[in-house]
Amino acid sequence: MPISRGSLVLNSASPFDAPLIDPGFLSTDVDVETFVAAVQALNTFVAADAWKGYIIAPAKGSPDYSSAQSIAIYVRKNAISIHHPVSTARIVDLQTGKGVLNGDLTVRGARGLRIVDASVLPYIPAGHPQTVVYALAERAVDFITQS
């Protein structure tokens, strides 16, 4: 699970101005090291005898797989998003008071408005986020019927 954090803030008071988005990809050493370990594990996997004759050579531009530093440079240059952003409208943290939503998914400081999508998740789930959003929607139904 990535621990890098980005940010999404309003650019201005105008709803027509695009927000300022910094995804913060690979902004922690832990995330880069995890990616490097995954690439090394994949390289070990495809080096098995079962793949002989199927994999002719590494792809053009591949890193030196024997060097963690080379892989890290490659990862930082080539990693891309799979476009499943989460945590842009987090539930308030009781310790810091920071967050957009109350525990019942209502927007702080607004009446009659809830957010029920992946933006409320504090971390990206291990599986596809859609399944977690379905569960969240079921919980939102409970909140709405109880209010």
C-alpha positions as CSV (number, residue, x, y, z in Angstrom):
1,M,0.0,0.0,0.0
2,P,1.5,3.3,-1.0
3,I,2.2,5.8,1.8
4,S,3.1,8.8,-0.4
5,R,0.6,11.6,0.0
6,G,-0.4,14.2,-2.6
7,S,-2.7,17.2,-2.3
8,L,-5.8,18.7,-3.9
9,V,-6.7,22.2,-3.1
10,L,-8.9,24.9,-4.6
11,N,-7.2,27.2,-7.0
12,S,-9.6,30.1,-6.2
13,A,-13.2,30.7,-5.1
14,S,-14.4,30.3,-8.7
15,P,-16.0,26.9,-9.4
16,F,-14.7,27.3,-13.0
17,D,-11.1,27.2,-12.1
18,A,-9.4,23.8,-12.1
19,P,-8.1,22.7,-8.7
20,L,-4.4,22.4,-7.9
21,I,-3.5,18.8,-7.9
22,D,-0.2,17.3,-6.8
23,P,-0.5,13.5,-6.8
24,G,2.7,13.1,-4.9
25,F,3.6,9.9,-6.6
26,L,6.6,8.1,-5.2
27,S,7.4,10.9,-2.8
28,T,8.6,8.6,0.0
29,D,11.6,6.3,-0.1
30,V,9.4,3.5,1.2
31,D,7.2,3.6,-1.9
32,V,10.2,3.6,-4.2
33,E,11.9,0.7,-2.3
34,T,8.6,-1.3,-2.5
35,F,8.4,-0.7,-6.2
36,V,12.1,-1.7,-6.6
37,A,11.4,-4.9,-4.6
38,A,8.4,-5.7,-6.8
39,V,10.4,-5.2,-10.0
40,Q,13.2,-7.4,-8.6
41,A,10.7,-10.1,-7.7
42,L,9.1,-10.0,-11.2
43,N,12.6,-10.2,-12.8
44,T,13.3,-13.3,-10.6
45,F,10.0,-14.8,-11.7
46,V,10.5,-14.4,-15.4
47,A,14.1,-15.7,-15.1
48,A,12.7,-19.1,-14.2
49,D,13.3,-22.0,-16.6
50,A,9.6,-22.2,-17.5
51,W,10.0,-18.8,-19.3
52,K,13.0,-19.8,-21.5
53,G,12.2,-19.3,-25.1
54,Y,9.2,-17.0,-24.3
55,I,11.2,-14.0,-23.1
56,I,13.9,-13.3,-25.6
57,A,15.4,-10.2,-24.0
58,P,14.5,-7.3,-21.7
59,A,12.4,-4.6,-23.2
60,K,14.3,-1.7,-24.8
61,G,15.1,0.9,-22.1
62,S,14.8,-1.6,-19.2
63,P,17.0,-0.9,-16.2
64,D,20.0,-2.9,-15.0
65,Y,18.0,-5.4,-13.0
66,S,21.1,-6.2,-10.8
67,S,21.1,-2.6,-9.5
68,A,18.5,-1.4,-7.1
69,Q,19.6,2.2,-7.8
70,S,19.1,1.6,-11.6
71,I,15.6,0.2,-11.0
72,A,14.7,3.1,-8.7
73,I,15.7,5.6,-11.3
74,Y,13.7,3.7,-13.9
75,V,10.7,3.5,-11.6
76,R,10.7,7.2,-10.8
77,K,10.9,8.0,-14.5
78,N,8.3,5.5,-15.8
79,A,5.7,4.8,-13.1
80,I,2.2,6.0,-14.0
81,S,-1.1,6.2,-12.3
82,I,-3.9,3.7,-12.8
83,H,-6.3,6.5,-12.1
84,H,-7.9,5.3,-8.9
85,P,-7.4,8.4,-6.7
86,V,-8.5,8.1,-3.1
87,S,-8.4,10.3,0.0
88,T,-9.2,13.7,-1.5
89,A,-12.2,14.2,0.9
90,R,-11.1,12.3,4.0
91,I,-13.2,11.8,7.1
92,V,-12.0,14.1,9.9
93,D,-9.1,12.8,12.0
94,L,-10.2,13.0,15.6
95,Q,-6.6,13.7,16.8
96,T,-5.8,16.5,14.3
97,G,-9.2,17.8,13.5
98,K,-8.3,17.8,9.8
99,G,-10.7,16.4,7.3
100,V,-13.6,17.2,5.0
101,L,-16.3,14.9,6.3
102,N,-17.9,13.9,9.5
103,G,-18.1,10.3,10.4
104,D,-21.6,10.0,8.8
105,L,-20.1,11.1,5.5
106,T,-21.7,14.6,5.7
107,V,-19.6,17.5,4.6
108,R,-18.4,19.6,7.5
109,G,-20.0,23.0,7.5
110,A,-22.6,22.1,4.9
111,R,-26.2,20.9,5.3
112,G,-27.7,18.0,3.3
113,L,-24.5,17.1,1.5
114,R,-22.7,13.8,1.7
115,I,-19.8,12.3,-0.2
116,V,-20.0,8.6,-0.9
117,D,-17.1,7.7,-3.3
118,A,-13.5,6.6,-3.2
119,S,-12.4,10.1,-2.1
120,V,-13.4,9.4,1.5
121,L,-11.1,6.3,1.7
122,P,-8.0,7.0,3.8
123,Y,-5.8,4.6,1.8
124,I,-6.2,2.8,-1.6
125,P,-7.4,-0.7,-0.9
126,A,-5.4,-3.8,-1.9
127,G,-8.1,-4.8,-4.4
128,H,-10.1,-2.7,-6.8
129,P,-11.5,0.4,-5.0
130,Q,-15.0,-0.2,-6.6
131,T,-15.8,-3.0,-4.2
132,V,-15.0,-0.9,-1.2
133,V,-17.1,2.0,-2.6
134,Y,-20.0,-0.5,-2.9
135,A,-19.6,-1.3,0.8
136,L,-19.3,2.4,1.6
137,A,-22.6,3.1,-0.3
138,E,-24.4,0.4,1.8
139,R,-23.1,2.1,4.9
140,A,-24.3,5.5,3.6
141,V,-27.8,4.1,3.2
142,D,-27.7,3.3,6.9
143,F,-26.6,6.8,7.8
144,I,-29.3,8.3,5.6
145,T,-32.1,6.2,6.9
146,Q,-31.0,6.8,10.5
147,S,-31.0,10.6,10.1
